[in-house]
Amino acid sequence: MAYKGIYIPKNRKKYRGNSSNIVWRSLWERRFMRWCDENPNVITWSSEELSIPYLCPTDRRNHRYFPDFYMKVKTKTNKYEEYIIEVKPKKQLKPPKKPKSKKTKGYMYESFHYMKNTAKWDAAKRFCKKRNWTFKIITEDQLLP
């Protein structure tokens, strides 16, 4: 079952971008949005408002990657840290397992998306390194109690 909806922030001033069009594409994303919105240490945040160019290895063309989240956080030591966050199921962080028999359509599909995602994430890491930000991938392990 696919989930999708519009998130209405309680703290609109914290949101960087169009706060009337914040789209969540999974319940995990919605949970993270609520956390950013309600956490007093999150100074500002946005969802899919940032664009990072990357070269896709599957078609060898340039594309734009819109990470799930950007956030600026005030730490316990009163310093500020900035993050780009991607929310993914942890099974998508590993390359797909090769089937024992011939390559299936499912394996090919998963391989294509894994290569595309790793290219996006490598571009995000370079983007963050230039700005002294941190790129993180958050899975259900961090989102679920």
Secondary structure as GFF3:
##gff-version 3
##sequence-region A 1 145
A	DSSP	beta_strand	5	7	.	.	.	ID=ss1
A	DSSP	three_ten_helix	12	14	.	.	.	ID=ss2
A	DSSP	beta_strand	22	24	.	.	.	ID=ss3
A	DSSP	alpha_helix	27	38	.	.	.	ID=ss4
A	DSSP	beta_strand	42	47	.	.	.	ID=ss5
A	DSSP	beta_strand	52	56	.	.	.	ID=ss6
A	DSSP	beta_strand	61	65	.	.	.	ID=ss7
A	DSSP	beta_strand	69	74	.	.	.	ID=ss8
A	DSSP	beta_strand	80	87	.	.	.	ID=ss9
A	DSSP	three_ten_helix	90	93	.	.	.	ID=ss10
A	DSSP	alpha_helix	105	131	.	.	.	ID=ss11
A	DSSP	beta_strand	134	138	.	.	.	ID=ss12
A	DSSP	alpha_helix	140	143	.	.	.	ID=ss13
###
